[in-house]
C-alpha cells in the first residue's frame, strides 16, 4: 500500500493507493507554523484510524512539495508514523523516471507528476491543465518529453487578490454565475474571474495546439477543476487524481530501479 503526500501552497492532499485504486484521499490545509508536525500527525493518525488502516500496511511513502519549509515536517512524520524514510521527489530521482526534462531545477514536482501520469496512464500527447493555487498548463509528448509549461494565477488566487487588495470589494465564493453581466458586486467579480477564466483556458489550449499540434489531448486535474462547468466539453480527460497518480508512478519507478 502506497501513501502519497502532495504538499501544495493551499492544501496538502494525501492519498492511499492499494490494489489499483485510490481507496482514500484526504485534503488538509497547508500550515507552516511550528506546531505543523503535531497538527498533521494527529489528523493523519485520526483519518487512518477512521479508515481502519494500520501504519504497518504502508509499504512506501512518497512526498512531493512546493513548500520547502514543510519538507522536513513530513519526512519526520513518515519516520514517526510509518517507521520508514519517505521518498522526497526531486532532481535526484529524475534520471530514474521516464521523462525528458530540460531544466529539472525549474519545474515543480507536481507538474512533473502530471506529465508522467499523462504519459504512463493515458499514453497520449497531452496538455495537462491543473486548477490549483496556480493555473498551470504542462505540455508533454506521449514519449515523455516535456515541451514546456505556462502558468497563470489560480481561480482562488485571483479572487483573493481582488479581495485583499481593495477596500470595498467583498470576499466572493467560487461559484460560476448564470450571467456574464454582473448585477451586483459579488456577481461582477464571479463573472470577471470565473467566466473570464473559461475564455483563458480555451484560448491557452488553442494557442498551444497551434504550436505543437492538434492531436494533443487536454487533460484537467486539480481541486478546482470541477468549478468551470462550461469547460467539460473542452477536456477529453478529467482526472482529479492525476497528480497523485504521477507521484505513485514515480515511487514505482524508483522502487523498481532498486530491486
SERO-4910 file (N, C-alpha, C, O; in steps of 0.05 Angstrom, whole numbers):
BEGIN
 pado doro    nc1    nc2    nc3   cac1   cac2   cac3    cc1    cc2    cc3    oc1    oc2    oc3
  Unk    A     17    -24      0      0      0      0     18     25      0     35     28     17
  Unk    A     13     43    -19     28     68    -21     13     91     -8    -11     93    -11
  Unk    A     28    108      6     16    132     17     30    155      3     54    158      5
  Unk    A     14    171    -10     25    194    -27     17    220    -14     -6    224     -7
  Unk    A     36    238    -11     32    264      1     40    286    -19     63    287    -27
  Unk    A     20    302    -26     25    324    -45     21    350    -30     -1    359    -24
  Unk    A     44    364    -24     43    388     -8     41    412    -27     61    418    -41
  Unk    A     19    425    -27     15    449    -44     14    474    -27     15    473     -2
  Unk    A     11    497    -40     11    522    -26    -14    526    -10    -13    540     11
  Unk    A    -36    515    -18    -62    518     -4    -70    494     11    -81    496     33
  Unk    A    -65    470      0    -73    445     13    -52    424     12    -34    424     -6
  Unk    A    -53    406     30    -38    381     30    -57    358     23    -76    353     39
  Unk    A    -53    345      1    -70    323     -7    -56    297     -2    -33    293    -10
  Unk    A    -69    279     12    -58    253     20    -75    231      8    -99    231     11
  Unk    A    -62    212     -5    -77    190    -18    -66    163     -9    -42    160     -6
  Unk    A    -84    144     -6    -76    116     -1    -83    100    -26   -106     98    -34
  Unk    A    -63     87    -38    -66     72    -63    -62     43    -57    -41     35    -47
  Unk    A    -82     26    -64    -80     -3    -59    -96    -18    -79   -119    -10    -85
  Unk    A    -85    -39    -90    -99    -56   -109   -110    -40   -133   -134    -44   -140
  Unk    A    -93    -23   -144   -100     -7   -168   -122     13   -164   -134     22   -183
  Unk    A   -127     22   -139   -147     41   -134   -138     61   -112   -122     54    -94
  Unk    A   -149     85   -113   -146    104    -91   -168     98    -71   -191    105    -76
  Unk    A   -161     84    -50   -181     76    -31   -189     98    -11   -211     98     -1
  Unk    A   -171    117     -7   -177    140     10   -161    164      0   -137    161     -8
  Unk    A   -173    188      0   -158    213     -5   -168    233     16   -192    235     21
  Unk    A   -149    248     26   -155    268     46   -142    295     39   -120    295     28
  Unk    A   -156    316     44   -146    343     38   -145    359     64   -165    363     77
  Unk    A   -121    369     70   -117    385     94   -105    412     86    -92    414     66
  Unk    A   -111    433    102    -99    459     96    -69    459    100    -59    445    118
  Unk    A    -55    474     84    -26    477     87    -20    496    110    -29    519    110
  Unk    A     -6    485    130      1    501    154     31    500    158     44    479    156
  Unk    A     43    524    163     72    526    164     82    533    192    106    537    196
  Unk    A     64    534    212     73    543    239     90    520    252     92    498    242
  Unk    A    101    527    275    119    508    289    105    483    297    118    462    299
  Unk    A     80    484    302     65    460    311     54    444    287     37    426    291
  Unk    A     65    449    263     54    435    239     57    405    241     39    390    234
  Unk    A     80    395    252     85    366    254     63    353    271     52    333    263
  Unk    A     58    365    294     37    354    312     10    355    299     -6    336    301
  Unk    A      4    377    285    -22    380    272    -26    358    251    -47    345    251
  Unk    A     -7    354    234    -10    334    213     -9    306    224    -23    288    214
  Unk    A      7    301    244      9    275    256    -18    267    268    -27    244    264
  Unk    A    -31    285    282    -57    279    295    -78    274    274    -94    255    276
  Unk    A    -79    291    253   -100    288    234    -97    263    216   -116    250    210
  Unk    A    -72    257    209    -68    233    192    -73    208    209    -84    189    199
  Unk    A    -64    208    234    -70    186    252   -100    181    255   -109    158    253
  Unk    A   -115    202    259   -144    200    263   -157    190    237   -175    173    239
  Unk    A   -149    200    215   -161    191    190   -155    161    184   -172    147    173
  Unk    A   -131    153    190   -124    125    186   -140    107    205   -148     85    198
  Unk    A   -144    116    230   -160    101    248   -188     98    239   -201     77    241
  Unk    A   -199    121    229   -227    120    219   -230    102    195   -251     90    191
  Unk    A   -208     99    179   -209     82    156   -201     53    162   -199     37    144
  Unk    A   -195     48    188   -187     21    197   -161     13    183   -159    -10    174
  Unk    A   -142     31    182   -116     26    170    -95     27    191    -95     45    208
  Unk    A    -76      9    191    -54      9    209    -28     18    195    -25     13    171
  Unk    A    -10     32    209     15     42    196     31     19    183     45     24    163
  Unk    A     29     -5    193     45    -27    182     37    -35    154     52    -48    140
  Unk    A     13    -27    145      4    -33    119     17    -16     97     17    -23     74
  Unk    A     29      6    105     42     25     86     69     15     79     87     12     95
  Unk    A     73      9     53     98     -2     43    116     20     32    141     16     30
  Unk    A    105     43     24    121     65     13    107     91     18     83     94     15
  Unk    A    123    111     25    113    138     28    127    156      7    152    157      6
  Unk    A    112    170     -9    123    187    -30    113    216    -24     89    220    -20
  Unk    A    132    235    -24    125    263    -18    133    281    -41    156    279    -51
  Unk    A    114    297    -50    120    319    -68    114    345    -54     94    347    -39
  Unk    A    131    365    -57    127    390    -43    134    414    -59    155    415    -72
  Unk    A    117    434    -59    124    461    -70    127    481    -47    129    505    -51
  Unk    A    128    470    -22    131    486      2    155    475     17    152    459     35
  Unk    A    180    484     10    204    472     22    204    473     53    216    455     65
  Unk    A    191    493     65    191    494     94    178    471    107    183    465    131
  Unk    A    161    456     92    147    433    104    160    407     97    150    386    106
  Unk    A    181    407     82    194    381     74    202    365     99    195    341    101
  Unk    A    217    377    117    227    362    140    204    353    158    206    332    171
  Unk    A    183    369    159    159    362    175    148    335    166    143    318    183
  Unk    A    145    332    140    132    307    130    152    284    128    144    261    130
  Unk    A    178    290    125    198    269    127    198    257    155    199    233    159
  Unk    A    197    275    175    196    266    203    170    251    208    169    231    223
  Unk    A    148    260    197    122    247    200    123    219    190    112    201    203
  Unk    A    136    214    167    138    187    156    153    169    175    146    146    178
  Unk    A    175    179    186    191    162    205    175    156    230    175    133    239
  Unk    A    161    176    241    147    173    266    123    154    263    118    137    281
  Unk    A    107    157    242     83    142    239     87    115    225     74     95    233
  Unk    A    105    114    206    108     90    189    135     76    192    139     55    180
  Unk    A    153     88    207    179     76    212    196     73    187    212     54    185
  Unk    A    192     91    168    208     89    144    215    117    133    200    136    138
  Unk    A    236    118    118    244    143    105    228    147     80    226    129     63
  Unk    A    216    170     77    199    176     54    216    181     29    239    190     32
  Unk    A    205    176      6    217    185    -19    208    213    -25    185    218    -31
  Unk    A    227    232    -23    221    260    -29    227    265    -58    251    263    -67
  Unk    A    207    271    -74    211    275   -103    228    300   -108    222    321    -98
  Unk    A    249    296   -124    267    318   -130    286    310   -152    285    288   -162
  Unk    A    304    328   -160    323    323   -182    339    297   -179    347    285   -199
  Unk    A    344    288   -155    360    264   -150    347    239   -162    361    220   -170
  Unk    A    320    239   -164    307    215   -174    299    217   -203    290    198   -216
  Unk    A    302    241   -215    292    245   -242    305    226   -263    291    218   -281
  Unk    A    330    220   -260    341    201   -280    328    173   -279    331    158   -298
  Unk    A    313    167   -258    301    141   -255    272    140   -267    261    118   -269
  Unk    A    261    163   -275    234    163   -285    234    169   -315    253    181   -326
  Unk    A    213    161   -328    212    162   -357    202    189   -368    182    191   -381
  Unk    A    218    210   -361    212    237   -371    237    250   -382    259    246   -371
  Unk    A    234    266   -403    256    282   -413    252    310   -404    233    324   -413
  Unk    A    269    320   -386    266    346   -373    290    363   -379    313    356   -372
  Unk    A    285    386   -392    307    403   -400    318    419   -376    343    422   -374
  Unk    A    301    429   -359    310    445   -336    298    434   -311    278    445   -300
  Unk    A    308    412   -301    295    398   -278    294    415   -253    276    410   -236
  Unk    A    312    434   -249    311    450   -225    290    472   -225    285    485   -205
  Unk    A    278    477   -249    260    499   -252    230    491   -253    213    508   -255
  Unk    A    225    465   -252    197    456   -256    188    442   -230    203    427   -218
  Unk    A    164    448   -222    153    437   -197    148    407   -199    142    397   -220
  Unk    A    152    394   -176    148    365   -176    119    357   -182    114    335   -192
  Unk    A    100    374   -175     72    368   -181     68    368   -211     52    352   -222
  Unk    A     81    387   -225     78    388   -255     91    363   -268     81    353   -287
  Unk    A    114    355   -257    127    331   -267    109    307   -263    107    289   -280
  Unk    A     96    306   -240     78    283   -234     55    283   -254     47    262   -264
  Unk    A     44    307   -260     22    309   -280     31    298   -307     17    283   -321
  Unk    A     55    306   -315     66    298   -341     70    268   -342     64    255   -362
  Unk    A     81    256   -321     87    228   -321     61    212   -321     59    191   -335
  Unk    A     41    221   -306     15    207   -306      2    208   -334    -10    188   -343
  Unk    A      3    231   -347     -8    233   -374      6    214   -393     -7    201   -409
  Unk    A     32    212   -391     47    194   -408     41    164   -402     34    149   -420
  Unk    A     43    156   -377     41    128   -370     12    118   -369      7     95   -377
  Unk    A     -7    134   -359    -34    125   -357    -50    129   -383    -65    111   -391
  Unk    A    -47    153   -395    -64    160   -417    -50    156   -444    -63    156   -465
  Unk    A    -23    154   -444     -7    147   -467    -14    164   -492    -20    153   -513
  Unk    A    -13    190   -488    -20    208   -509     -4    234   -507      6    240   -486
  Unk    A     -2    249   -529      8    276   -528    -13    292   -512    -37    289   -517
  Unk    A     -4    308   -493    -23    320   -474    -16    348   -466      7    356   -465
  Unk    A    -38    363   -461    -36    389   -448    -51    385   -421    -75    383   -420
  Unk    A    -35    384   -399    -47    380   -373    -53    406   -360    -35    422   -355
  Unk    A    -78    411   -354    -87    436   -341    -93    430   -312   -112    416   -306
  Unk    A    -77    442   -294    -80    437   -266    -92    462   -252    -79    483   -252
  Unk    A   -116    459   -242   -130    481   -229   -124    481   -199   -139    469   -183
  Unk    A   -102    493   -192    -95    495   -163    -91    524   -155   -103    542   -166
  Unk    A    -73    528   -136    -66    555   -128    -56    571   -152    -62    595   -155
  Unk    A    -41    558   -169    -34    568   -195    -49    552   -216    -55    528   -212
  Unk    A    -56    565   -238    -68    551   -261    -45    544   -280    -33    563   -291
  Unk    A    -39    519   -284    -16    511   -300    -23    494   -324    -43    479   -323
  Unk    A     -8    498   -345    -11    482   -370     15    469   -376     35    482   -382
  Unk    A     16    443   -373     41    427   -378     37    412   -404     19    395   -406
  Unk    A     55    417   -423     53    404   -449     74    382   -451     98    387   -447
  Unk    A     65    357   -455     83    334   -455     76    315   -478     52    311   -484
  Unk    A     96    304   -491     92    285   -513     86    257   -501     92    252   -478
  Unk    A     75    240   -518     69    213   -509     94    197   -503     94    177   -489
  Unk    A    117    207   -513    143    194   -507    154    204   -480    174    192   -470
  Unk    A    142    224   -469    151    234   -443    169    258   -443    183    264   -424
  Unk    A    170    273   -465    186    297   -467    168    321   -460    148    326   -472
  Unk    A    177    335   -439    162    359   -430    170    382   -448    194    391   -448
  Unk    A    151    393   -463    157    414   -482    158    442   -468    172    460   -477
  Unk    A    142    444   -447    142    470   -433    118    472   -415    100    455   -414
  Unk    A    117    494   -400     96    499   -380     87    528   -382    104    546   -387
  Unk    A     61    533   -379     51    560   -377     37    563   -350     23    544   -341
  Unk    A     39    586   -337     29    590   -310     14    616   -309     23    637   -318
  Unk    A    -10    614   -297    -27    638   -291    -36    636   -262    -35    614   -250
  Unk    A    -45    658   -249    -56    656   -222    -80    637   -222    -96    638   -241
  Unk    A    -83    621   -202   -106    604   -200   -132    619   -194   -131    643   -188
  Unk    A   -155    606   -195   -180    619   -190   -182    631   -163   -189    655   -160
  Unk    A   -175    616   -142   -177    626   -115   -157    648   -111   -162    668    -97
  Unk    A   -133    646   -123   -113    666   -121   -122    693   -133   -118    714   -121
  Unk    A   -136    691   -156   -146    715   -169   -168    729   -152   -168    753   -149
  Unk    A   -186    712   -142   -208    722   -125   -196    736   -100   -204    758    -93
  Unk    A   -177    722    -87   -166    732    -62   -150    758    -67   -149    775    -50
  Unk    A   -137    760    -90   -122    784    -97   -140    808    -98   -133    830    -88
  Unk    A   -164    805   -109   -183    827   -110   -193    834    -82   -195    858    -75
  Unk    A   -199    813    -67   -210    817    -40   -190    831    -21   -197    849     -6
  Unk    A   -164    821    -22   -144    831     -4   -132    858    -12   -121    872      5
  Unk    A   -134    865    -37   -120    888    -47   -139    912    -50   -130    934    -57
  Unk    A   -164    909    -46   -183    931    -49   -200    934    -23   -206    914    -10
  Unk    A   -207    959    -17   -220    964      9   -250    958      8   -262    951     29
  Unk    A   -263    960    -16   -292    959    -16   -303    933    -29   -327    930    -31
  Unk    A   -285    916    -39   -295    891    -52   -297    869    -31   -279    865    -15
  Unk    A   -319    854    -31   -323    833    -11   -309    807    -19   -301    804    -42
  Unk    A   -307    788      1   -297    761     -6   -319    747    -21   -343    749    -15
  Unk    A   -311    733    -42   -330    722    -61   -328    691    -62   -305    681    -65
  Unk    A   -350    677    -61   -349    648    -64   -343    640    -93   -349    654   -112
  Unk    A   -329    617    -96   -322    607   -123   -346    592   -135   -348    568   -135
  Unk    A   -365    608   -146   -389    597   -159   -392    610   -186   -391    635   -188
  Unk    A   -396    594   -206   -400    605   -233   -427    619   -235   -447    606   -230
  Unk    A   -428    644   -243   -453    659   -245   -469    651   -270   -457    640   -289
  Unk    A   -495    655   -269   -511    648   -292   -509    668   -315   -516    662   -337
  Unk    A   -500    692   -308   -498    713   -328   -470    725   -329   -457    728   -308
  Unk    A   -461    732   -353   -435    746   -356   -437    775   -348   -417    788   -343
  Unk    A   -461    785   -346   -466    813   -339   -472    814   -309   -494    807   -301
  Unk    A   -453    823   -293   -457    824   -264   -478    844   -256   -478    867   -264
  Unk    A   -497    835   -238   -518    852   -229   -512    864   -201   -526    882   -192
  Unk    A   -492    853   -188   -483    864   -162   -453    859   -160   -441    847   -178
  Unk    A   -441    868   -138   -412    867   -136   -402    838   -136   -382    831   -150
  Unk    A   -415    820   -121   -407    792   -120   -408    780   -147   -389    767   -156
  Unk    A   -431    783   -161   -434    771   -187   -415    783   -208   -406    770   -226
  Unk    A   -409    809   -204   -390    822   -222   -362    809   -221   -349    804   -241
  Unk    A   -353    803   -196   -327    791   -192   -328    762   -202   -309    752   -215
  Unk    A   -349    748   -196   -352    720   -205   -352    719   -236   -339    701   -247
  Unk    A   -365    737   -248   -366    738   -278   -338    744   -289   -329    730   -307
  Unk    A   -326    765   -279   -300    773   -289   -278    751   -286   -262    747   -304
  Unk    A   -278    738   -263   -257    718   -258   -265    691   -269   -250    680   -285
  Unk    A   -288    680   -261   -295    653   -269   -302    650   -298   -291    633   -312
  Unk    A   -319    667   -308   -325    665   -337   -301    674   -353   -296    663   -374
  Unk    A   -287    694   -342   -262    702   -356   -242    679   -358   -228    677   -378
  Unk    A   -240    663   -337   -221    640   -338   -230    618   -357   -213    604   -368
  Unk    A   -256    616   -362   -265    597   -383   -252    605   -410   -241    588   -424
  Unk    A   -253    631   -416   -240    641   -441   -210    638   -440   -198    631   -461
  Unk    A   -198    643   -417   -169    640   -415   -160    611   -421   -141    607   -437
  Unk    A   -174    592   -409   -166    564   -412   -170    555   -441   -153    542   -453
  Unk    A   -193    563   -453   -198    555   -481   -177    567   -499   -167    554   -517
  Unk    A   -170    592   -495   -151    606   -513   -123    594   -509   -108    591   -529
  Unk    A   -115    588   -484    -89    576   -480    -86    549   -493    -66    543   -506
  Unk    A   -107    532   -490   -106    506   -503   -104    508   -533    -89    494   -546
  Unk    A   -120    527   -544   -120    531   -573    -93    541   -582    -82    532   -603
  Unk    A    -81    560   -568    -55    571   -575    -33    550   -574    -15    548   -591
  Unk    A    -33    533   -553    -13    512   -550    -15    492   -573      5    484   -584
  Unk    A    -40    485   -580    -44    466   -602    -35    477   -629    -25    462   -646
  Unk    A    -38    503   -632    -28    516   -657      2    512   -660     13    510   -682
  Unk    A     16    512   -637     45    510   -637     55    481   -639     74    475   -654
  Unk    A     41    462   -624     53    435   -622     37    414   -637     48    392   -642
  Unk    A     12    420   -645     -4    401   -659    -32    397   -648    -36    399   -623
  Unk    A    -51    392   -665    -79    390   -657    -85    363   -643   -106    360   -631
  Unk    A    -66    344   -644    -71    318   -632    -66    317   -602    -69    296   -590
  Unk    A    -58    339   -590    -53    340   -562    -79    341   -546    -95    360   -549
  Unk    A    -84    320   -530   -108    319   -514   -106    337   -490    -85    339   -477
  Unk    A   -129    350   -483   -130    367   -460   -139    350   -436   -160    338   -437
  Unk    A   -123    350   -414   -129    335   -390   -132    355   -367   -115    372   -363
  Unk    A   -154    352   -352   -158    370   -329   -154    355   -303   -160    332   -301
  Unk    A   -141    369   -284   -138    359   -257   -138    382   -238   -139    405   -246
  Unk    A   -136    375   -212   -135    396   -192   -161    399   -177   -182    392   -187
  Unk    A   -160    409   -152   -183    411   -135   -205    429   -146   -228    426   -138
  Unk    A   -198    449   -162   -218    468   -172   -227    462   -201   -240    478   -213
  Unk    A   -219    438   -211   -225    432   -239   -255    429   -245   -263    431   -268
  Unk    A   -271    424   -224   -299    418   -229   -316    444   -228   -340    443   -233
  Unk    A   -304    466   -222   -320    491   -218   -329    503   -245   -351    512   -247
  Unk    A   -311    502   -265   -317    515   -291   -331    495   -309   -319    483   -326
  Unk    A   -358    492   -305   -373    472   -319   -372    475   -350   -371    455   -364
  Unk    A   -372    500   -361   -371    502   -390   -346    490   -403   -345    486   -427
  Unk    A   -325    484   -386   -301    472   -398   -301    442   -401   -283    430   -412
  Unk    A   -322    429   -391   -324    400   -392   -320    390   -421   -307    369   -426
  Unk    A   -332    404   -440   -331    396   -468   -303    401   -480   -297    390   -501
  Unk    A   -287    417   -466   -260    423   -477   -240    401   -470   -221    396   -485
  Unk    A   -245    387   -448   -226    367   -439   -234    338   -448   -257    330   -444
  Unk    A   -215    325   -461   -220    297   -468   -219    279   -443   -232    258   -442
  Unk    A   -203    287   -423   -199    271   -399   -200    289   -375   -188    310   -374
  Unk    A   -215    281   -355   -216    295   -329   -208    275   -308   -223    255   -303
  Unk    A   -185    279   -295   -174    260   -275   -166    276   -251   -145    287   -250
  Unk    A   -184    277   -230   -178    293   -206   -154    282   -191   -143    296   -174
  Unk    A   -146    257   -196   -124    245   -181    -98    244   -198    -80    228   -191
  Unk    A    -96    259   -219    -74    257   -237    -47    262   -223    -28    247   -228
  Unk    A    -45    282   -206    -20    288   -193    -13    266   -174     11    257   -174
  Unk    A    -32    256   -159    -26    233   -141    -18    209   -157      1    194   -149
  Unk    A    -31    204   -180    -23    182   -197      6    184   -206     21    165   -205
  Unk    A     13    208   -214     41    212   -223     61    207   -201     83    196   -206
  Unk    A     54    215   -177     73    212   -155     76    182   -147     98    173   -142
  Unk    A     54    168   -147     57    139   -140     71    124   -163     84    104   -157
  Unk    A     68    133   -188     83    121   -210    113    126   -207    129    109   -212
  Unk    A    119    151   -198    147    157   -192    158    138   -171    180    128   -173
  Unk    A    142    133   -150    150    115   -130    155     87   -141    174     74   -132
  Unk    A    139     78   -160    143     52   -172    169     51   -188    184     32   -186
  Unk    A    175     73   -203    199     74   -219    224     71   -200    242     56   -206
  Unk    A    223     86   -179    246     86   -161    249     59   -147    271     49   -145
  Unk    A    227     48   -138    228     22   -125    238      0   -144    254    -17   -136
  Unk    A    229      1   -169    237    -19   -188    267    -17   -195    280    -37   -200
  Unk    A    277      8   -195    305     12   -201    323      2   -179    347     -3   -184
  Unk    A    312     -1   -155    328    -10   -132    326    -40   -128    342    -51   -112
  Unk    A    308    -54   -142    304    -83   -139    327    -98   -153    327   -123   -152
***
